[in-house]
Amino acid sequence: MILLRSKYISLTVILALIYCCSARLLHSDSRFNSFGENVVRDAHVFIYGQEKVRGVNLGGWLLLEPWITPSLFEQFVGASQEAVDEYTFTQVLGYREAKRQLHKHWSTWVTEKDIATLTSYGVNHLRIPIGYWAFDKTPTEPFVKGAYKYLLKAVRWAKKYNLKVVLDLHGAPGSQNGFDNSGRRGPIEWQTGAADNIPRTIKAVKIMTERFNTPEFKNTVSAINVLNEPANWGGNQLNITQKFYKDSYNVIRHINSDILVVFNNAFLPLKAWQNFLNSSGFDRIVLDTHNYAVFNYSLLALNQEQRLNNFTCLNKADIISNQGIWTLVGEWSLAITDCTKWLNGFGRGARYDGTYEKDHGPICPNCTCQGEGNYLNWTNDYKNYLKQYASAQMDAYEAGIGWIFWNFKAENSPHWDFMLGIREGWIPRTPKERDYACP
């Protein structure tokens, strides 16, 4: 009897231990969130160069771009003072009102449900653009500080859904490219303006790296893009940009030896960077390039077949020839025109229909932007072509380490809206659904 009781107690203890351990494992690797969707909590190590980056940008969120969320800028149409970027948005509205509108936007444009949905669509990376002023703002700058809190929330959501994050410094003091996506449209004064512009940019990179260099974010924040799209014109000198890249790399490596450091190609051919990147002693770096076929007249004139073969497949060949360097296409879209309202800037027209520049007519005699964004009227043939175009680009860019689509969503721009494209079927959800590949 004593022997049997002893065996019974031992069996009970073993079963209890198994139950507790199992429960603990289930808790630490919970596969269901509040939406009832399947997720993995613990971040795994992403093996770059073997696994492919398949991501989206969370653009138009922590740094405004009028064409992504035109509803925020409609209030300035015909006004005595127009806002064309985030700098003038805060300047014209005043700090208090700009803060109110921005916090409302920040709290609604990206939600946890969006992140859960993107995960279900096969996305494994989020690139999150943010301006320097989220980390370092002077009293004379009108920007509203406060975006960091929302960035932190997004990174925690990414961890919850086992997504990797590329932190992307999208705007620098003085503007690195003069585009509204730098935070301030106009002159390019990043290198030629205030003497502390570049040191402040490096300071923002340093703060961003330090804040996410914690055990909580290990294997979640996997890359830092030190600066988005610095121009190679307008006073910017390549050697100064390259020195900034070296200095930023050293700052990051002093803090973190593993995280990927991302350099943008500054609108130059990939091969133009080979000597610099191969001779500087860098480790775990990525060359970021952005492929769009709508921002110059010759690319806009391509027909459907040429867009596949003479644009997309040639980009694949360039990436393959650059195999010694990890190459990421950090931005691309399905746009075949520049017709999206304010894509070229608030108040500006399109090259496609001849309303962008007075001395340049439309791409073709009958080229019009009328109804271009009304996807409900698109034919099945056109949707099928867009799926081919998406498939071709995904295939081409996976010749490198992968791709990140611009953008995760947009208010009125279906060619730039990843979530809409997945729902409507013109963006393939998985590699098996792709129906075109470059030779």
C-alpha positions as CSV (number, residue, x, y, z in Angstrom):
1,M,0.0,0.0,0.0
2,I,2.8,2.4,0.9
3,L,4.6,1.5,-2.4
4,L,1.5,2.1,-4.4
5,R,0.8,5.4,-2.6
6,S,4.4,6.5,-3.3
7,K,4.0,5.7,-7.0
8,Y,0.8,7.6,-7.1
9,I,2.3,10.7,-5.5
10,S,5.3,10.5,-7.9
11,L,3.0,10.2,-10.9
12,T,1.0,13.2,-9.7
13,V,4.1,15.3,-9.2
14,I,5.3,14.4,-12.7
15,L,2.0,15.2,-14.3
16,A,1.8,18.5,-12.4
17,L,5.3,19.4,-13.6
18,I,4.4,18.6,-17.2
19,Y,1.2,20.7,-17.0
20,C,3.1,23.7,-15.5
21,C,5.9,23.5,-18.0
22,S,3.4,23.2,-20.9
23,A,1.4,26.1,-19.6
24,R,4.5,28.2,-19.3
25,L,5.6,27.3,-22.8
26,L,2.1,28.2,-24.1
27,H,2.2,31.5,-22.3
28,S,5.6,32.5,-23.5
29,D,4.8,31.5,-27.1
30,S,1.1,32.4,-27.1
31,R,-0.2,31.9,-30.6
32,F,-3.4,33.9,-30.3
33,N,-3.8,37.6,-29.8
34,S,-6.9,39.6,-28.9
35,F,-8.1,39.4,-32.5
36,G,-8.0,35.6,-32.4
37,E,-5.2,35.5,-34.9
38,N,-2.2,33.2,-34.9
39,V,1.0,35.0,-33.7
40,V,4.4,34.0,-32.2
41,R,5.5,36.2,-29.3
42,D,9.2,35.4,-29.0
43,A,11.5,37.1,-31.6
44,H,13.6,34.7,-33.6
45,V,16.9,35.6,-35.3
46,F,16.3,36.5,-39.0
47,I,19.0,35.0,-41.2
48,Y,19.7,37.8,-43.7
49,G,21.0,36.5,-47.0
50,Q,19.0,33.2,-46.6
51,E,15.6,34.3,-45.5
52,K,14.0,37.0,-47.8
53,V,12.9,40.4,-46.5
54,R,9.2,40.9,-47.4
55,G,8.1,44.1,-45.8
56,V,6.1,47.3,-46.0
57,N,6.8,50.9,-45.0
58,L,4.7,52.6,-42.4
59,G,4.9,55.8,-44.4
60,G,2.9,59.0,-43.9
61,W,2.7,58.3,-40.2
62,L,5.4,59.7,-38.0
63,L,6.5,62.0,-40.9
64,L,3.8,63.5,-42.9
65,E,3.6,63.3,-46.7
66,P,0.6,65.2,-48.2
67,W,-0.2,62.6,-50.9
68,I,-0.4,59.7,-48.5
69,T,-2.9,61.4,-46.2
70,P,-4.4,64.3,-48.2
71,S,-7.2,64.7,-45.7
72,L,-4.7,66.4,-43.3
73,F,-3.7,68.9,-46.0
74,E,-7.1,69.7,-47.6
75,Q,-7.5,72.4,-44.9
76,F,-4.8,74.5,-46.6
77,V,-6.1,74.5,-50.1
78,G,-6.8,78.1,-51.1
79,A,-5.7,79.3,-47.7
80,S,-3.6,82.5,-47.3
81,Q,-0.9,80.3,-45.8
82,E,-0.4,76.9,-47.4
83,A,1.3,74.0,-45.7
84,V,3.3,71.8,-48.0
85,D,5.2,69.5,-45.6
86,E,5.3,68.7,-41.8
87,Y,7.5,71.8,-41.1
88,T,4.9,74.2,-42.6
89,F,2.0,72.1,-41.2
90,T,3.2,72.8,-37.7
91,Q,4.2,76.4,-38.6
92,V,0.9,77.4,-40.1
93,L,-1.4,75.7,-37.6
94,G,0.7,76.7,-34.5
95,Y,2.1,74.3,-32.0
96,R,-1.1,73.6,-30.0
97,E,-3.4,72.9,-32.9
98,A,-0.7,71.0,-34.8
99,K,0.0,68.9,-31.8
100,R,-3.7,68.1,-31.4
101,Q,-4.1,67.0,-35.1
102,L,-0.8,65.1,-35.1
103,H,-1.5,63.1,-32.0
104,K,-4.9,62.2,-33.4
105,H,-3.2,61.1,-36.6
106,W,-0.4,59.2,-34.8
107,S,-2.9,57.3,-32.7
108,T,-5.1,56.2,-35.7
109,W,-3.1,55.9,-38.9
110,V,-1.2,52.7,-37.6
111,T,-3.0,50.4,-35.3
112,E,-2.3,47.0,-33.8
113,K,-5.0,45.5,-36.0
114,D,-3.0,46.8,-39.0
115,I,0.1,45.0,-37.8
116,A,-1.9,41.8,-37.2
117,T,-3.4,42.0,-40.7
118,L,0.0,42.7,-42.3
119,T,1.4,39.6,-40.5
120,S,-1.4,37.5,-41.9
121,Y,-0.5,38.8,-45.3
122,G,3.0,37.3,-45.1
123,V,4.9,40.5,-44.2
124,N,8.0,39.9,-42.1
125,H,9.5,43.4,-41.9
126,L,8.3,46.9,-41.1
127,R,10.3,49.9,-42.2
128,I,9.3,52.9,-40.0
129,P,10.2,56.4,-41.3
130,I,10.7,59.1,-38.7
131,G,12.2,62.6,-38.6
132,Y,15.2,63.8,-36.6
133,W,12.9,66.1,-34.6
134,A,11.4,63.1,-32.8
135,F,14.8,62.9,-31.0
136,D,16.4,66.3,-31.3
137,K,14.4,69.5,-31.8
138,T,15.6,73.1,-31.3
139,P,13.3,75.8,-29.9
140,T,13.3,77.7,-33.2
141,E,11.9,74.7,-35.1
142,P,8.1,74.5,-35.3
143,F,8.0,70.7,-35.4
144,V,5.9,68.9,-32.8
145,K,7.9,66.5,-30.7
146,G,6.1,63.3,-29.5
147,A,6.3,60.7,-32.3
148,Y,8.8,58.6,-30.4
149,K,6.1,57.3,-28.1
150,Y,4.2,55.9,-31.1
151,L,7.4,54.5,-32.6
152,L,7.9,52.6,-29.4
153,K,4.4,51.2,-29.5
154,A,4.8,50.1,-33.1
155,V,8.1,48.3,-32.3
156,R,6.4,46.5,-29.4
157,W,3.6,45.4,-31.7
158,A,6.2,44.2,-34.2
159,K,7.8,42.1,-31.4
160,K,4.4,40.7,-30.5
161,Y,3.8,39.5,-34.0
162,N,7.4,38.4,-34.6
163,L,8.1,41.1,-37.3
164,K,11.5,42.7,-37.8
165,V,11.9,46.5,-37.8
166,V,14.0,48.8,-39.9
167,L,14.3,52.1,-38.1
168,D,14.5,54.7,-40.9
169,L,15.7,58.3,-40.3
170,H,13.7,59.8,-43.0
171,G,14.4,63.5,-42.4
172,A,17.6,65.4,-41.5
173,P,18.1,69.0,-40.4
174,G,18.3,71.3,-43.4
175,S,16.6,68.6,-45.6
176,Q,18.8,66.1,-47.3
177,N,16.9,66.1,-50.5
178,G,14.4,69.1,-50.6
179,F,11.4,66.8,-50.8
180,D,8.4,66.9,-48.5
181,N,9.3,63.4,-47.3
182,S,12.3,64.9,-45.5
183,G,10.0,67.0,-43.4
184,R,10.8,70.3,-45.2
185,R,10.3,70.9,-48.9
186,G,12.6,73.4,-50.6
187,P,16.3,74.1,-50.7
188,I,18.7,71.2,-49.9
189,E,20.7,72.6,-47.0
190,W,21.7,69.5,-45.1
191,Q,25.4,69.9,-46.0
192,T,25.5,73.6,-46.9
193,G,23.2,75.1,-44.2
194,A,23.8,75.2,-40.5
195,A,27.2,73.8,-39.4
196,D,25.6,71.5,-36.9
197,N,23.1,69.8,-39.4
198,I,25.2,66.7,-39.9
199,P,26.3,66.4,-36.3
200,R,22.6,66.6,-35.3
201,T,21.8,63.9,-37.8
202,I,24.4,61.7,-36.3
203,K,23.0,62.6,-32.8
204,A,19.6,61.4,-33.9
205,V,21.1,58.1,-35.2
206,K,22.8,57.7,-31.9
207,I,19.7,58.3,-29.8
208,M,17.6,56.0,-32.0
209,T,20.2,53.2,-31.7
210,E,20.6,53.6,-27.9
211,R,16.9,53.6,-27.2
212,F,16.4,50.3,-29.0
213,N,19.6,48.7,-27.9
214,T,17.9,46.8,-25.0
215,P,17.1,43.1,-24.4
216,E,13.4,43.9,-25.0
217,F,14.1,44.7,-28.7
218,K,16.9,42.3,-29.5
219,N,16.1,40.4,-32.7
220,T,13.1,42.8,-33.3
221,V,14.9,46.0,-34.3
222,S,17.2,44.4,-36.7
223,A,18.4,47.3,-38.9
224,I,18.9,51.1,-38.8
225,N,18.7,53.1,-42.0
226,V,21.0,56.1,-41.1
227,L,19.3,58.5,-43.7
228,N,16.7,58.2,-46.4
229,E,17.5,59.3,-49.9
230,P,20.2,62.0,-49.5
231,A,20.4,63.8,-52.8
232,N,23.6,63.8,-54.9
233,W,22.8,67.3,-56.2
234,G,21.8,70.7,-54.9
235,G,24.9,71.3,-52.9
236,N,25.2,67.8,-51.5
237,Q,28.7,66.3,-52.1
238,L,29.1,62.5,-52.3
239,N,32.3,62.5,-50.2
240,I,30.5,64.3,-47.4
241,T,27.6,61.9,-47.6
242,Q,30.1,59.0,-47.5
243,K,31.9,60.5,-44.4
244,F,28.5,60.8,-42.7
245,Y,27.9,57.1,-43.5
246,K,31.2,56.1,-41.9
247,D,30.6,58.3,-38.9
248,S,27.1,57.0,-38.4
249,Y,28.4,53.4,-38.8
250,N,31.0,53.9,-36.1
251,V,28.5,55.5,-33.7
252,I,26.1,52.5,-34.2
253,R,28.9,49.9,-33.9
254,H,30.1,51.5,-30.6
255,I,26.6,50.7,-29.3
256,N,25.6,47.6,-31.1
257,S,27.9,45.2,-33.0
258,D,25.1,43.1,-34.6
259,I,22.4,45.3,-35.9
260,L,22.4,45.9,-39.7
261,V,23.5,49.3,-40.8
262,V,21.7,50.5,-43.9
263,F,23.0,53.1,-46.4
264,N,20.8,54.5,-49.1
265,N,22.4,54.7,-52.6
266,A,21.6,58.4,-52.9
267,F,20.0,58.0,-56.4
268,L,23.2,56.6,-57.8
269,P,23.8,53.3,-59.6
270,L,24.5,50.4,-57.3
271,K,27.9,49.9,-58.8
272,A,28.9,53.4,-57.8
273,W,29.0,52.2,-54.2
274,Q,31.1,49.1,-54.6
275,N,34.5,50.6,-54.0
276,F,33.4,52.6,-51.0
277,L,31.5,49.8,-49.3
278,N,34.2,47.2,-50.0
279,S,37.1,49.3,-48.9
280,S,35.8,50.8,-45.7
281,G,36.0,47.8,-43.3
282,F,32.2,47.7,-42.8
283,D,30.5,44.6,-41.4
284,R,26.8,43.7,-41.6
285,I,25.8,46.6,-43.9
286,V,23.0,46.9,-46.5
287,L,22.8,49.0,-49.6
288,D,19.3,50.4,-49.9
289,T,17.8,51.4,-53.3
290,H,14.4,52.7,-54.3
291,N,12.9,51.6,-57.6
292,Y,10.1,53.8,-59.1
293,A,9.1,54.1,-62.7
294,V,7.1,57.3,-62.4
295,F,9.4,60.2,-61.6
296,N,10.9,60.9,-65.0
297,Y,9.5,61.2,-68.4
298,S,11.3,58.3,-70.1
299,L,10.2,55.8,-67.5
300,L,6.6,57.1,-67.7
301,A,6.6,56.5,-71.4
302,L,7.3,52.7,-71.0
303,N,4.5,50.4,-72.1
304,Q,3.4,47.4,-70.0
305,E,5.8,44.9,-71.5
306,Q,8.7,47.4,-71.3
307,R,7.9,48.2,-67.7
308,L,8.4,44.5,-66.9
309,N,11.4,43.8,-69.0
310,N,13.2,47.1,-69.5
311,F,12.7,48.3,-66.0
312,T,12.0,45.6,-63.5
313,C,14.2,42.8,-65.0
314,L,17.1,45.2,-65.7
315,N,16.9,46.1,-62.0
316,K,17.2,42.4,-61.2
317,A,20.3,42.2,-63.4
318,D,21.8,45.2,-61.5
319,I,21.2,43.5,-58.2
320,I,22.7,40.2,-59.3
321,S,25.8,42.1,-60.5
322,N,26.1,43.6,-57.1
323,Q,26.1,40.3,-55.2
324,G,29.2,41.2,-53.1
325,I,27.0,43.6,-51.2
326,W,23.7,42.9,-49.5
327,T,21.1,44.9,-51.5
328,L,17.6,45.8,-50.3
329,V,14.9,47.5,-52.3
330,G,13.6,49.5,-49.5
331,E,10.9,51.3,-51.5
332,W,8.9,50.3,-54.6
333,S,5.2,50.4,-55.7
334,L,2.8,49.5,-58.5
335,A,2.4,53.0,-59.7
336,I,2.7,53.4,-63.5
337,T,1.8,57.1,-63.5
338,D,2.5,60.0,-61.2
339,C,-1.2,60.9,-61.2
340,T,-1.8,60.4,-57.5
341,K,-2.9,63.8,-56.1
342,W,0.1,65.7,-54.6
343,L,2.5,62.8,-55.3
344,N,5.0,65.4,-56.7
345,G,4.2,67.8,-53.8
346,F,1.3,69.7,-52.4
347,G,-0.3,71.9,-55.1
348,R,1.7,70.3,-57.9
349,G,0.4,68.4,-60.9
350,A,1.6,65.3,-62.8
351,R,4.1,64.7,-65.5
352,Y,1.8,62.1,-67.0
353,D,-0.9,64.6,-68.1
354,G,1.4,67.6,-68.5
355,T,0.3,69.5,-65.5
356,Y,3.6,69.3,-63.6
357,E,5.8,71.6,-65.8
358,K,4.5,74.3,-68.1
359,D,7.1,73.7,-70.7
360,H,6.5,69.9,-70.9
361,G,3.3,68.4,-72.3
362,P,1.7,65.1,-71.4
363,I,3.4,61.7,-72.0
364,C,1.0,61.0,-74.9
365,P,-1.7,63.1,-76.6
366,N,-4.5,61.2,-74.8
367,C,-2.7,60.7,-71.5
368,T,-5.0,61.8,-68.7
369,C,-5.2,61.3,-64.9
370,Q,-8.9,61.3,-64.9
371,G,-10.2,58.4,-62.8
372,E,-6.7,56.9,-62.5
373,G,-7.2,56.1,-58.8
374,N,-10.7,54.7,-59.0
375,Y,-9.8,51.0,-58.7
376,L,-13.5,50.0,-58.7
377,N,-13.5,50.8,-62.4
378,W,-10.3,48.9,-63.3
379,T,-10.7,46.1,-65.7
380,N,-9.7,42.5,-64.9
381,D,-7.0,42.7,-67.6
382,Y,-5.5,45.7,-65.8
383,K,-5.6,44.0,-62.4
384,N,-4.0,41.0,-63.9
385,Y,-1.2,43.2,-65.3
386,L,-0.7,44.8,-61.9
387,K,-0.3,41.3,-60.4
388,Q,2.3,40.5,-63.0
389,Y,4.1,43.8,-62.2
390,A,4.0,43.0,-58.5
391,S,5.2,39.4,-59.1
392,A,8.0,40.6,-61.3
393,Q,9.3,43.1,-58.8
394,M,9.1,40.7,-55.9
395,D,11.1,38.2,-57.9
396,A,13.6,40.8,-59.1
397,Y,14.2,42.2,-55.7
398,E,14.6,38.9,-54.0
399,A,17.8,38.5,-56.1
400,G,19.1,40.7,-53.3
401,I,18.0,40.3,-49.7
402,G,14.4,41.3,-50.4
403,W,12.0,44.2,-50.6
404,I,9.9,46.6,-48.6
405,F,6.8,48.0,-50.4
406,W,5.9,51.7,-50.2
407,N,3.3,52.0,-48.6
408,F,1.3,49.8,-46.2
409,K,-1.7,51.9,-47.1
410,A,-2.7,55.3,-48.5
411,E,-6.0,57.2,-48.4
412,N,-6.5,57.6,-52.1
413,S,-3.7,55.9,-53.9
414,P,-4.5,52.2,-54.8
415,H,-1.2,51.7,-56.7
416,W,0.7,52.5,-53.5
417,D,-1.6,50.6,-51.1
418,F,-0.3,47.2,-50.1
419,M,-3.2,46.2,-47.9
420,L,-5.7,47.1,-50.5
421,G,-3.7,45.3,-53.2
422,I,-3.7,42.1,-51.1
423,R,-7.4,42.3,-50.4
424,E,-8.3,43.0,-54.1
425,G,-6.0,40.4,-55.4
426,W,-3.5,42.4,-57.6
427,I,-0.7,41.8,-55.0
428,P,0.2,38.2,-54.5
429,R,0.1,37.1,-50.8
430,T,2.7,34.3,-51.1
431,P,5.4,33.4,-53.6
432,K,3.3,30.6,-54.9
433,E,0.7,33.1,-56.0
434,R,3.1,35.0,-58.2
435,D,2.5,34.8,-61.9
436,Y,5.6,36.4,-63.5
437,A,9.3,36.1,-63.0
438,C,12.2,37.7,-64.8
439,P,14.4,35.4,-66.8
